[in-house]
Amino acid sequence: MQRQRGAAVSEQVESGQTGVFEALVGQEAVVERLRAATRAAGDLLAGGPGEGMTHAWLFTGPPGSGRSEAARAFAAALQCPSGGCGACGACHQVLAGTHADVLYVRPSGLTFGVDKTRELVLQAASRPTSGRFRIVLFEDADRATEAASNALLKAVEEPSPRTVWLLCTPTAEDMLVTIRSRCRQVTLRTPPTSAVVDLLVRRENVDPEQAAQAARAASGNVERARQLATDPEARERRSEVLGIPARLDGTGACVAAAARLYELAEAEAKAATAGLDEQERADLKAAFGEGSTGKGVAKAVRGASGALKDLEEQQKRRATRIKRDTYDTALMDLVAFYRDVLAVQLGARVELSAASHEGDLHRVARASGPESTLRRIDAIMLCRERIAANVHPQIAMEAMTAALYQG
């Protein structure tokens, strides 16, 4: 009976009726490939050749395409006896981030150093304790420093038995050529709007019209679409950002617009980190016995000061990363606005992500030509580069808004 039930679950997983890959939006080719690799992994564990399975994978794709979700689903499928049923303990643990044989790595700051990488390599070399594989799921692997990448290369070159590396990065070019040559690449595409709408309606219970607006605004970025569909404040912030081009009528307006753009990004980043920071500090203090009584408690609480200082440093690095990501989101919203302006100027029949500001789109389009629009897009991209190079964001944004005004 148990074997029949397992066979039935496997059949459902293979047919796509259920399982861990269901959450991947518009990635049918990727899902098919990962299912084949999962079958090959089972063959490998059974003593077969396991053709189609390898020890290192590189998941790439544009922001919001779901590369980290794909890697996590693949990790769950590899640990699942049924190939990713989505219902067993192994699947639930991997998806929840609690599986003992899956190491989850997401750099909290802008970079990931060599010391942490060496520690990770040592952890990855151990045999699995309860799962079928020892898996390292490394999100934002492109944040690894050069020295860290070299340490990672050695682990990928000489893999331990039953250890699987899943590296996630926007593009393969973000990784050392020697690393990507030893990985099997999985490239995710930008999901179509219809697939994102279906996800929002089916899984988030969003009104279809609201879901369609959010999906168009997000240009295929699933997480951004989910945020815009469910968070009124996020929609309001985006609307204010999209209103900036039409307000640039002088030098003073440029300075004010840059200040407001900076203020919006700072507020969003603060909202994203405040609650999490407070909870982490409370959990750490509780772990060291704060609020308790008894012998040795006072000494333990004094010992918590060093750990609390380390936590605060980690939180600062995370806050910096989140701020950078928030600035980038706002700037890419502006890029989307001018891309729509260019489409209007060229008469292209494409879906407009800034359709909610159609009046502004047409006014800006009439007041300038395509060449000017391209220069403005270049100015926004230059602002992104300057912020990445540690120019103060508000100064970089002031230069950008001045360039947008001048055309």
PEVEN-V251871 format. One record per backbone hydrogen bond with DSSP energy under -0.5 kcal/mol. CO is the residue of the C=O (numbers start at 0). NH is the residue of the N-H. If there is no record, write none. Layout:
co=CO nh=NH
co=CO nh=NH
This chain:
co=0 nh=4
co=1 nh=5
co=2 nh=6
co=3 nh=7
co=4 nh=8
co=5 nh=9
co=6 nh=10
co=7 nh=11
co=8 nh=12
co=9 nh=13
co=10 nh=14
co=11 nh=15
co=11 nh=16
co=11 nh=17
co=12 nh=15
co=18 nh=21
co=19 nh=22
co=20 nh=23
co=22 nh=24
co=23 nh=25
co=26 nh=30
co=27 nh=31
co=28 nh=32
co=29 nh=33
co=30 nh=34
co=31 nh=35
co=32 nh=36
co=33 nh=37
co=34 nh=38
co=35 nh=39
co=36 nh=40
co=37 nh=41
co=38 nh=42
co=39 nh=43
co=40 nh=44
co=41 nh=45
co=42 nh=47
co=43 nh=46
co=49 nh=52
co=54 nh=164
co=55 nh=183
co=56 nh=58
co=56 nh=166
co=57 nh=59
co=57 nh=185
co=58 nh=168
co=59 nh=187
co=61 nh=64
co=63 nh=221
co=65 nh=69
co=66 nh=70
co=67 nh=71
co=68 nh=72
co=69 nh=73
co=70 nh=74
co=71 nh=75
co=72 nh=76
co=73 nh=77
co=74 nh=78
co=75 nh=79
co=79 nh=82
co=83 nh=19
co=84 nh=18
co=87 nh=91
co=88 nh=92
co=89 nh=93
co=90 nh=94
co=91 nh=95
co=92 nh=96
co=92 nh=97
co=92 nh=98
co=93 nh=96
co=98 nh=101
co=100 nh=102
co=100 nh=134
co=101 nh=103
co=102 nh=104
co=102 nh=136
co=104 nh=138
co=111 nh=144
co=112 nh=116
co=113 nh=117
co=114 nh=118
co=115 nh=119
co=116 nh=120
co=117 nh=121
co=118 nh=122
co=119 nh=123
co=120 nh=124
co=122 nh=125
co=132 nh=134
co=133 nh=163
co=134 nh=102
co=134 nh=136
co=135 nh=137
co=135 nh=165
co=136 nh=104
co=136 nh=138
co=137 nh=140
co=137 nh=167
co=138 nh=106
co=139 nh=142
co=140 nh=143
co=142 nh=111
co=144 nh=148
co=145 nh=149
co=146 nh=150
co=147 nh=151
co=148 nh=152
co=149 nh=153
co=150 nh=154
co=151 nh=155
co=152 nh=156
co=153 nh=157
co=155 nh=158
co=159 nh=162
co=161 nh=133
co=163 nh=135
co=164 nh=56
co=164 nh=166
co=165 nh=137
co=166 nh=58
co=167 nh=140
co=167 nh=141
co=168 nh=60
co=169 nh=60
co=170 nh=173
co=171 nh=174
co=175 nh=178
co=175 nh=179
co=176 nh=180
co=178 nh=181
co=179 nh=182
co=182 nh=184
co=183 nh=57
co=185 nh=59
co=185 nh=187
co=191 nh=194
co=191 nh=195
co=192 nh=196
co=193 nh=197
co=194 nh=198
co=195 nh=199
co=196 nh=200
co=197 nh=201
co=198 nh=202
co=198 nh=203
co=199 nh=203
co=199 nh=205
co=200 nh=204
co=206 nh=210
co=207 nh=211
co=208 nh=212
co=209 nh=213
co=210 nh=214
co=211 nh=215
co=212 nh=216
co=213 nh=217
co=214 nh=218
co=214 nh=219
co=215 nh=218
co=217 nh=220
co=219 nh=190
co=219 nh=221
co=220 nh=224
co=221 nh=225
co=222 nh=226
co=223 nh=227
co=224 nh=228
co=225 nh=229
co=226 nh=230
co=229 nh=231
co=230 nh=234
co=231 nh=235
co=232 nh=236
co=233 nh=237
co=234 nh=238
co=235 nh=239
co=236 nh=240
co=237 nh=241
co=238 nh=242
co=240 nh=243
co=242 nh=246
co=243 nh=246
co=243 nh=247
co=244 nh=247
co=246 nh=248
co=249 nh=253
co=250 nh=254
co=251 nh=255
co=252 nh=256
co=253 nh=257
co=254 nh=258
co=255 nh=259
co=256 nh=260
co=257 nh=261
co=258 nh=262
co=259 nh=263
co=260 nh=264
co=261 nh=265
co=262 nh=266
co=263 nh=267
co=264 nh=268
co=265 nh=269
co=266 nh=270
co=267 nh=271
co=268 nh=272
co=269 nh=273
co=270 nh=274
co=272 nh=276
co=273 nh=277
co=274 nh=278
co=275 nh=279
co=276 nh=280
co=277 nh=281
co=278 nh=282
co=279 nh=283
co=280 nh=284
co=281 nh=285
co=282 nh=286
co=283 nh=287
co=284 nh=289
co=285 nh=288
co=288 nh=291
co=293 nh=296
co=295 nh=299
co=296 nh=300
co=297 nh=301
co=298 nh=302
co=299 nh=303
co=300 nh=303
co=301 nh=304
co=302 nh=306
co=303 nh=307
co=304 nh=308
co=305 nh=309
co=306 nh=310
co=307 nh=311
co=308 nh=312
co=309 nh=313
co=310 nh=314
co=311 nh=315
co=312 nh=316
co=313 nh=317
co=314 nh=318
co=315 nh=319
co=316 nh=320
co=317 nh=321
co=318 nh=322
co=319 nh=323
co=320 nh=324
co=321 nh=325
co=322 nh=326
co=323 nh=327
co=324 nh=328
co=325 nh=329
co=326 nh=330
co=327 nh=331
co=328 nh=332
co=329 nh=333
co=330 nh=334
co=331 nh=335
co=332 nh=336
co=333 nh=337
co=334 nh=338
co=335 nh=339
co=336 nh=340
co=337 nh=341
co=338 nh=342
co=339 nh=343
co=340 nh=344
co=341 nh=345
co=342 nh=346
co=342 nh=347
co=343 nh=346
co=347 nh=349
co=350 nh=352
co=351 nh=354
co=353 nh=356
co=354 nh=357
co=356 nh=360
co=357 nh=361
co=358 nh=362
co=359 nh=363
co=360 nh=364
co=361 nh=365
co=362 nh=366
co=363 nh=367
co=364 nh=367
co=368 nh=372
co=369 nh=373
co=370 nh=374
co=371 nh=375
co=372 nh=376
co=373 nh=377
co=374 nh=378
co=375 nh=379
co=376 nh=380
co=377 nh=381
co=378 nh=382
co=379 nh=383
co=380 nh=384
co=381 nh=385
co=382 nh=386
co=383 nh=387
co=384 nh=388
co=385 nh=390
co=386 nh=389
co=391 nh=395
co=392 nh=396
co=393 nh=397
co=394 nh=398
co=395 nh=399
co=396 nh=400
co=397 nh=401
co=398 nh=402
co=399 nh=403
co=400 nh=404
co=401 nh=405
co=402 nh=406
